[in-house]
Amino acid sequence: MITDDARKVLASNLILNLNDPCALSNTSWIHPVKYVGVWWEMISGKSEWAYTHQYPTVKLGETDYIHAAPSGKHGANNANVRRYIDFASANGFDAVLVEGWNIGWEDWAGNSKEHVFDFLTPYPDFDIKALNAYAYSKGVKLIMHHETSSSVMNYEKYMDRAYQLMNTYGYDAVKSGYVGNIIPRGEHHYSQIEINHYLHAIKRAADYHIMVNAHEAVRPTGLCRTYPNLIGNESARGTEFQAFGGTKPGHTAILPFTRLQGGPMDYTPGIFEMDCANGSHCNSTICGQLALYVTLYSPLQMAADFPENYEKHPDAFQFIKDVAVDWDKSIYLEAEPMEYITAARKAKGTDNWFIGGVTGMKAHRSDITLSFLDKGRKYEATIYRDGPDADYKTRPQSYKIEKRIVTAKTKLSINSVPGGGYAISLIAKSE
């Protein structure tokens, strides 16, 4: 286990970067992750977390899941998880998040249940041992998911056993969630009891060498400088709100000024099919989604859409495959809160750069110079921009891709539509 002195060493190893306030530590078990996952399909209405519709309520240890009638819509099943593992392996992703793997989802949020999850017992159609072995055979890790349903004391009762289970199967990252009103009643997400709990979870995770990505948690205030295993947080309206009626353009152009000042954000970008099965619509273009991989810093970065939606647009998906998640340098080229923001970042340990620019409710022409590039060196630029007829409501999948050679003297002018944006990869050519 990690002592307080060891934690001080972790903090001293943290690489501070003024542009990225919680840049990664060089501690070996804390590392950047690019991942896909069984998640958006539940959020958008394609599948469900719950395994069965047979029971109006369930009791852990008593409900007979083995003989329950499957609903046929459970997303975290063996075949579907293997499909995501295959996709991750084929496209160079590090990991696969799986939500809905464990019993209890039949009556979780909004039911005021204290003992809602045990964080240990998988559903009958999720073979944790076999799937973990399959992932490792493909060079991919699984990311654990711990939804607490805001029953905080219940989570703490199981926490050590849950982290030990992760160690047993080689999981090194967990996404935790706190959906709903806090239990015990009367407490809130920002109550002192909750602040203490979040810190406790991070500390115990560090003892087990586990990285934490907390959703619905308290707004971060730089805590990841002390505990760099806090690799990510949501703690603001992320992509999931696009499936809850939509988030207006401009939201992602304000987050770098507000939420991201406290640390990295797991925004879960990368949606290519904007129309959700539940009838909601994501208010963005594909190029606007690509830009988020640069403008919203996170060393834990998700490609959130379904594999089949990426397979429809392999040329645009290439940027998500190429873009880095850990950086040596960050530069903000232009910004106006809620209207636009353009960032350039140098991929860690390389000479390659990536640029992302997002727009709000108004169209924007971005006039930038590439003077931050090495003088006298050539780069192959791949530019992903909104198509001339792109519209975040009616034609979000209209885009144009071009390649050209650029240098530090190059100036670019790129037009983005409302709710759109652009992304550029700048790959240094051999000298």
Backbone torsions as a table, in degrees:
resi	resn	phi	psi	omega
1	MET	NA	156.5	-176.5
2	ILE	-90.4	125.2	178.9
3	THR	-82.8	172.3	177.1
4	ASP	-61.6	-37.6	178.2
5	ASP	-63.1	-38.9	178.8
6	ALA	-65.7	-35.6	178.0
7	ARG	-64.9	-34.7	176.4
8	LYS	-63.5	-35.8	177.0
9	VAL	-65.7	-41.3	176.9
10	LEU	-56.9	-45.5	-178.6
11	ALA	-64.2	-40.1	-178.5
12	SER	-69.8	-24.4	178.9
13	ASN	-81.0	-12.6	-176.5
14	LEU	-63.8	131.1	179.0
15	ILE	-87.8	106.9	-178.0
16	LEU	-81.9	136.5	-179.9
17	ASN	-138.1	121.3	-174.4
18	LEU	-59.7	-29.9	179.3
19	ASN	-80.1	-29.7	179.9
20	ASP	-123.4	91.1	-166.5
21	PRO	-63.2	-14.3	178.6
22	CYS	-129.1	49.0	179.5
23	ALA	-58.6	154.5	-169.7
24	LEU	-65.9	146.8	170.0
25	SER	-71.9	159.7	173.5
26	ASN	-92.6	13.3	173.9
27	THR	-65.4	131.6	-166.6
28	SER	-61.3	-33.9	-176.5
29	TRP	-85.4	-2.8	174.0
30	ILE	-106.6	113.9	-170.9
31	HIS	-146.6	154.9	178.4
32	PRO	-67.7	150.8	-176.9
33	VAL	-138.0	128.6	169.6
34	LYS	-111.5	124.1	-168.9
35	TYR	-138.5	161.6	170.0
36	VAL	-119.4	-179.1	179.9
37	GLY	-180.0	159.2	172.8
38	VAL	-82.4	91.5	-174.2
39	TRP	-151.9	-59.2	-175.4
40	TRP	-61.8	-29.8	-178.8
41	GLU	-67.6	-29.3	173.6
42	MET	-77.7	-42.2	-179.8
43	ILE	-60.7	-42.2	-174.1
44	SER	-88.9	-5.1	173.4
45	GLY	99.2	5.0	179.2
46	LYS	-73.3	-39.0	179.3
47	SER	-138.5	-171.6	-175.5
48	GLU	-133.4	156.7	173.2
49	TRP	-73.2	-39.9	-173.2
50	ALA	-72.9	148.3	-177.9
51	TYR	-85.7	-35.1	-173.2
52	THR	-139.6	154.7	172.5
53	HIS	-106.6	7.5	-171.9
54	GLN	-70.1	-31.2	-173.6
55	TYR	-112.6	129.9	176.0
56	PRO	-70.3	-23.8	174.7
57	THR	-149.4	158.4	-178.6
58	VAL	-131.1	155.6	174.4
59	LYS	-128.4	123.0	-179.4
60	LEU	-61.9	134.1	-179.6
61	GLY	87.1	-10.6	-179.9
62	GLU	-120.7	-39.5	-178.4
63	THR	-64.5	132.1	-177.5
64	ASP	-89.9	91.1	177.9
65	TYR	-76.4	-28.1	-177.2
66	ILE	-59.8	-39.8	-178.2
67	HIS	-102.3	8.6	178.7
68	ALA	-73.0	150.7	177.4
69	ALA	-81.4	116.3	179.1
70	PRO	-62.7	145.2	179.9
71	SER	-75.6	-22.2	-175.9
72	GLY	85.0	-1.1	-179.4
73	LYS	-117.2	8.0	-179.5
74	HIS	-70.4	119.7	-174.9
75	GLY	-75.8	-32.7	-173.7
76	ALA	-87.2	55.4	178.5
77	ASN	-101.9	162.7	-172.8
78	ASN	-55.3	-48.3	-176.3
79	ALA	-64.8	-43.0	-178.3
80	ASN	-68.4	-40.2	178.7
81	VAL	-64.8	-40.3	176.3
82	ARG	-61.4	-35.7	177.9
83	ARG	-62.3	-43.2	178.0
84	TYR	-68.0	-37.9	177.2
85	ILE	-62.2	-44.9	178.7
86	ASP	-60.6	-42.7	-179.9
87	PHE	-64.2	-45.0	179.1
88	ALA	-60.7	-45.5	-178.8
89	SER	-63.8	-42.7	-177.5
90	ALA	-68.1	-23.1	-173.9
91	ASN	-115.0	12.2	172.6
92	GLY	79.6	22.2	177.4
93	PHE	-86.2	153.7	-174.9
94	ASP	-83.4	-31.6	-166.8
95	ALA	-155.0	165.7	177.5
96	VAL	-130.6	120.4	172.8
97	LEU	-83.3	138.0	176.2
98	VAL	-128.1	113.3	173.6
99	GLU	-98.0	146.9	178.0
100	GLY	85.0	19.8	-177.6
101	TRP	-79.9	-23.1	-169.5
102	ASN	-110.7	153.3	-175.7
103	ILE	-65.7	150.1	173.7
104	GLY	120.6	-7.9	-173.7
105	TRP	-73.5	-7.5	-177.7
106	GLU	-63.6	-32.7	178.3
107	ASP	-146.8	66.6	-175.8
108	TRP	-92.2	-90.9	-170.8
109	ALA	-64.8	139.6	175.2
110	GLY	84.7	-1.8	-178.3
111	ASN	-104.5	3.3	174.9
112	SER	54.8	37.2	179.3
113	LYS	-92.4	129.4	177.8
114	GLU	-78.5	-46.0	-177.2
115	HIS	-99.6	75.9	-173.3
116	VAL	-101.7	-33.3	178.8
117	PHE	-132.4	149.5	172.5
118	ASP	-110.1	-6.9	174.6
119	PHE	62.7	16.6	-174.9
120	LEU	-131.2	-31.6	-168.5
121	THR	-103.5	117.3	179.7
122	PRO	-79.6	157.4	171.0
123	TYR	-65.2	160.4	-178.5
124	PRO	-58.9	-27.1	-177.3
125	ASP	-97.3	14.5	176.3
126	PHE	-123.4	102.5	-179.2
127	ASP	-90.3	92.5	-171.3
128	ILE	-60.2	-39.8	-178.7
129	LYS	-67.9	-48.0	-177.7
130	ALA	-67.5	-41.2	-179.8
131	LEU	-67.1	-38.5	177.6
132	ASN	-63.2	-43.2	178.5
133	ALA	-64.2	-39.7	179.4
134	TYR	-64.2	-42.9	178.7
135	ALA	-60.3	-46.6	-179.4
136	TYR	-63.6	-34.5	178.6
137	SER	-66.4	-21.7	179.8
138	LYS	-99.5	4.8	-179.4
139	GLY	74.8	27.2	-176.2
140	VAL	-127.1	146.3	173.0
141	LYS	-105.6	156.3	172.0
142	LEU	-96.5	144.6	175.3
143	ILE	-102.5	126.3	-179.8
144	MET	-72.4	151.6	175.3
145	HIS	-126.0	127.2	177.9
146	HIS	-122.5	88.5	170.6
147	GLU	-82.9	126.0	-177.2
148	THR	-94.1	-15.2	-170.8
149	SER	55.4	27.9	179.6
150	SER	62.7	17.3	172.6
151	SER	-90.0	85.7	-166.5
152	VAL	-69.5	-45.9	-178.3
153	MET	-65.2	-34.3	177.0
154	ASN	-62.3	-43.0	178.7
155	TYR	-61.8	-42.3	-178.8
156	GLU	-65.4	-30.4	177.5
157	LYS	-65.7	-32.5	-176.9
158	TYR	-100.1	-8.4	-166.6
159	MET	-54.2	-50.9	-177.3
160	ASP	-63.5	-41.2	178.3
161	ARG	-66.2	-36.5	179.1
162	ALA	-67.3	-43.6	177.5
163	TYR	-66.3	-35.6	177.6
164	GLN	-65.6	-38.7	175.6
165	LEU	-60.0	-40.8	177.0
166	MET	-61.4	-45.3	177.3
167	ASN	-58.8	-41.7	-178.7
168	THR	-58.8	-39.8	-176.6
169	TYR	-100.6	4.2	174.7
170	GLY	82.2	13.2	172.9
171	TYR	-69.6	133.7	177.7
172	ASP	-120.9	7.3	177.6
173	ALA	-143.8	143.4	178.8
174	VAL	-131.0	136.5	169.6
175	LYS	-100.1	116.2	178.7
176	SER	-103.9	151.4	-178.2
177	GLY	-135.9	151.7	-177.8
178	TYR	-135.3	58.1	-178.4
179	VAL	-76.2	137.5	175.0
180	GLY	97.8	-179.1	178.3
181	ASN	-74.3	140.0	-176.7
182	ILE	-64.3	136.8	170.0
183	ILE	-110.5	122.6	16.6
184	PRO	-75.4	146.3	-179.4
185	ARG	-60.2	147.2	-177.3
186	GLY	99.4	-20.0	175.8
187	GLU	-93.2	161.2	-177.3
188	HIS	-134.3	169.5	-178.0
189	HIS	-59.8	-24.5	-179.6
190	TYR	-105.9	10.6	175.3
191	SER	-68.0	158.1	-179.4
192	GLN	-60.8	-35.9	179.2
193	ILE	-61.3	-35.4	178.9
194	GLU	-74.9	-41.0	177.3
195	ILE	-57.8	-43.9	178.3
196	ASN	-63.6	-38.8	-178.8
197	HIS	-65.3	-47.1	-179.7
198	TYR	-56.9	-44.4	179.6
199	LEU	-64.4	-41.6	179.0
200	HIS	-60.6	-43.1	-179.5
201	ALA	-62.2	-41.2	179.9
202	ILE	-66.2	-43.2	179.7
203	LYS	-63.9	-46.2	-179.7
204	ARG	-65.8	-36.9	176.6
205	ALA	-62.1	-39.8	177.9
206	ALA	-61.7	-36.7	178.3
207	ASP	-61.5	-28.3	179.5
208	TYR	-101.0	9.7	-178.3
209	HIS	57.5	50.8	-179.1
210	ILE	-120.3	132.9	174.5
211	MET	-84.5	143.0	-174.9
212	VAL	-117.1	133.6	172.9
213	ASN	-125.4	97.7	-172.1
214	ALA	-94.7	129.0	175.7
215	HIS	-108.8	152.7	-174.5
216	GLU	55.7	27.8	-179.9
217	ALA	-97.2	178.2	-179.7
218	VAL	-65.6	149.3	177.5
219	ARG	-58.8	127.5	-177.1
220	PRO	-71.5	149.4	-179.4
221	THR	-131.1	34.5	179.8
222	GLY	92.4	11.7	-178.2
223	LEU	-59.8	-27.1	-178.4
224	CYS	-67.9	-10.5	173.7
225	ARG	-73.7	-30.0	176.8
226	THR	-87.2	-40.5	-180.0
227	TYR	-122.6	83.8	-175.5
228	PRO	-67.9	-6.4	172.3
229	ASN	-73.0	-8.7	167.9
230	LEU	-77.3	80.0	-169.1
231	ILE	-77.8	-20.0	179.9
232	GLY	-164.5	159.6	174.1
233	ASN	-141.3	155.4	167.1
234	GLU	-89.0	-85.7	170.3
235	SER	58.3	33.7	171.2
236	ALA	-173.5	174.8	179.8
237	ARG	-69.6	108.1	178.1
238	GLY	-92.4	-168.1	-176.1
239	THR	-58.1	-30.3	-176.4
240	GLU	-57.1	-27.5	179.7
241	PHE	-70.2	-16.7	172.8
242	GLN	-65.6	-25.8	177.9
243	ALA	-91.1	-1.6	-179.9
244	PHE	-109.8	34.8	-179.7
245	GLY	111.3	-6.7	175.6
246	GLY	94.1	148.6	173.7
247	THR	-113.7	132.0	-174.4
248	LYS	-67.2	145.9	171.7
249	PRO	-55.1	142.2	-174.9
250	GLY	110.8	-24.7	179.3
251	HIS	-60.0	-46.5	-178.7
252	THR	-75.2	-11.0	176.0
253	ALA	-92.7	-0.4	173.8
254	ILE	-108.8	-27.2	-175.6
255	LEU	-55.8	-40.1	178.4
256	PRO	-62.8	-22.6	179.0
257	PHE	-85.5	-18.7	-171.7
258	THR	-120.9	-90.3	-173.8
259	ARG	-53.8	-43.5	-173.5
260	LEU	-74.8	-5.9	174.2
261	GLN	-67.5	-21.2	-177.9
262	GLY	-94.3	-7.1	-179.0
263	GLY	144.1	173.6	-175.0
264	PRO	-62.3	149.6	-178.3
265	MET	-121.4	127.5	172.9
266	ASP	-85.1	84.8	-175.8
267	TYR	-81.5	-18.3	-178.0
268	THR	57.6	64.8	-178.3
269	PRO	-86.0	-171.4	171.6
270	GLY	97.2	25.0	178.9
271	ILE	-79.1	126.4	179.5
272	PHE	-105.8	-31.7	175.8
273	GLU	-100.8	109.3	-169.6
274	MET	-81.4	-21.0	179.9
275	ASP	-88.2	119.4	-177.2
276	CYS	-89.4	155.3	178.9
277	ALA	-63.2	-24.2	-179.5
278	ASN	-87.4	5.4	176.8
279	GLY	96.1	-8.7	178.4
280	SER	-79.2	167.4	-178.6
281	HIS	-135.4	132.1	177.2
282	CYS	-80.9	123.6	-174.3
283	ASN	-88.0	75.4	-177.8
284	SER	-163.0	160.0	167.6
285	THR	-97.4	166.9	177.2
286	ILE	-59.2	-43.1	-179.3
287	CYS	-67.8	-31.9	173.7
288	GLY	-62.9	-35.8	176.5
289	GLN	-69.0	-41.1	179.2
290	LEU	-60.9	-39.3	-177.0
291	ALA	-61.2	-29.6	-175.6
292	LEU	-63.9	-23.3	179.2
293	TYR	-67.3	-14.9	178.0
294	VAL	-109.6	-40.8	-174.4
295	THR	-75.8	-28.7	-179.1
296	LEU	-108.7	102.4	-173.6
297	TYR	-70.6	130.0	169.5
298	SER	-160.2	126.9	174.0
299	PRO	-77.3	-4.9	172.6
300	LEU	-115.7	100.1	-167.4
301	GLN	-123.0	127.7	-175.3
302	MET	-103.1	142.5	161.9
303	ALA	-97.3	101.2	-160.0
304	ALA	-85.0	-17.8	-174.1
305	ASP	-80.1	176.5	179.4
306	PHE	-73.3	149.0	176.0
307	PRO	-53.2	-41.7	-176.2
308	GLU	-65.7	-27.5	177.8
309	ASN	-75.0	-31.8	173.6
310	TYR	-71.8	-34.7	-179.7
311	GLU	-67.8	-20.6	175.1
312	LYS	-74.9	-23.1	-176.4
313	HIS	-133.0	61.2	-175.3
314	PRO	-62.9	-28.3	-179.6
315	ASP	-69.4	-40.3	176.6
316	ALA	-73.9	-35.7	179.0
317	PHE	-62.4	-23.4	-179.4
318	GLN	-57.6	-34.9	179.4
319	PHE	-63.7	-41.5	179.4
320	ILE	-63.6	-36.3	177.5
321	LYS	-67.6	-35.7	-174.2
322	ASP	-84.0	-34.3	-169.1
323	VAL	-64.7	141.9	179.1
324	ALA	-78.0	167.7	174.9
325	VAL	-124.5	-3.0	177.7
326	ASP	-133.8	142.4	-165.6
327	TRP	-133.1	150.8	172.5
328	ASP	-93.3	-28.9	-175.3
329	LYS	-154.4	144.7	178.1
330	SER	-132.8	138.4	179.5
331	ILE	-134.7	132.8	175.5
332	TYR	-99.5	117.0	-170.8
333	LEU	-85.4	-31.1	178.9
334	GLU	-165.2	151.5	179.9
335	ALA	-167.6	141.9	170.6
336	GLU	-145.0	116.5	-174.1
337	PRO	-50.7	131.3	178.8
338	MET	75.8	-12.3	-175.4
339	GLU	-105.9	-48.3	178.9
340	TYR	-166.1	155.8	170.7
341	ILE	-154.5	136.7	-179.8
342	THR	-129.9	126.6	-178.3
343	ALA	-124.9	147.7	173.0
344	ALA	-123.2	134.6	-178.8
345	ARG	-134.9	141.0	178.3
346	LYS	-96.3	122.8	-177.4
347	ALA	-63.0	135.9	-175.1
348	LYS	-59.0	129.4	175.4
349	GLY	73.9	13.4	179.6
350	THR	-134.3	178.8	173.3
351	ASP	-104.2	11.3	-176.3
352	ASN	-91.1	146.2	179.3
353	TRP	-122.5	156.1	174.9
354	PHE	-134.8	141.6	-179.8
355	ILE	-123.4	140.0	173.5
356	GLY	-137.3	138.2	177.2
357	GLY	-136.3	129.3	178.1
358	VAL	-118.7	154.1	-179.9
359	THR	-123.0	159.5	178.1
360	GLY	-94.9	-131.5	-175.0
361	MET	-80.5	-8.8	-179.7
362	LYS	-115.3	149.1	172.4
363	ALA	-64.8	155.8	-176.8
364	HIS	-145.6	137.3	170.9
365	ARG	-104.5	121.2	-177.5
366	SER	-97.7	116.6	175.9
367	ASP	-109.4	106.2	-175.6
368	ILE	-127.1	153.2	172.5
369	THR	-112.0	148.5	-177.1
370	LEU	-99.3	35.4	-176.0
371	SER	-64.8	-14.5	178.6
372	PHE	-76.1	-12.2	178.4
373	LEU	-72.3	159.9	178.4
374	ASP	-61.8	131.3	-179.3
375	LYS	-64.5	137.7	176.2
376	GLY	78.5	5.2	-177.8
377	ARG	-110.6	147.8	179.2
378	LYS	-101.6	146.9	179.2
379	TYR	-132.1	143.1	171.5
380	GLU	-89.3	115.8	-179.4
381	ALA	-98.5	129.0	169.9
382	THR	-112.2	116.7	-172.9
383	ILE	-107.5	122.5	177.9
384	TYR	-108.8	112.5	-175.9
385	ARG	-130.6	158.6	175.4
386	ASP	-58.7	141.4	173.3
387	GLY	-68.9	159.6	-178.6
388	PRO	-61.4	-23.7	179.1
389	ASP	-105.9	14.5	-178.1
390	ALA	-64.9	145.0	177.4
391	ASP	-152.4	126.9	-173.3
392	TYR	-65.7	-18.8	178.4
393	LYS	-92.9	-42.8	-170.5
394	THR	-111.7	-27.3	-179.3
395	ARG	-138.3	59.8	-177.1
396	PRO	-71.1	-16.3	-177.4
397	GLN	-98.7	16.9	175.4
398	SER	-88.7	117.5	178.8
399	TYR	-148.2	166.9	-179.7
400	LYS	-135.3	137.4	179.5
401	ILE	-121.9	132.0	176.9
402	GLU	-138.0	152.9	177.5
403	LYS	-120.0	144.3	176.4
404	ARG	-160.1	162.0	175.5
405	ILE	-93.0	133.0	-178.2
406	VAL	-131.4	164.1	176.1
407	THR	-136.9	-176.6	178.6
408	ALA	-65.2	-14.5	-179.9
409	LYS	-91.7	-8.4	-175.1
410	THR	-70.7	138.7	172.2
411	LYS	-116.6	138.2	-178.2
412	LEU	-122.0	142.2	171.8
413	SER	-123.5	120.4	-175.3
414	ILE	-131.8	128.9	178.6
415	ASN	-94.4	135.0	176.0
416	SER	-124.3	142.1	-179.8
417	VAL	-85.6	165.8	174.3
418	PRO	-54.7	135.6	-178.2
419	GLY	72.1	11.4	-176.3
420	GLY	-111.8	-150.8	-179.7
421	GLY	161.5	-165.4	178.0
422	TYR	-154.1	161.5	178.0
423	ALA	-140.9	145.3	-179.0
424	ILE	-136.3	132.0	167.7
425	SER	-102.9	135.7	-178.6
426	LEU	-122.6	99.0	-174.7
427	ILE	-99.6	118.4	-177.6
428	ALA	-65.0	132.0	177.3
429	LYS	-85.8	150.1	179.9
430	SER	-61.0	136.4	-177.6
431	GLU	-80.0	NA	NA
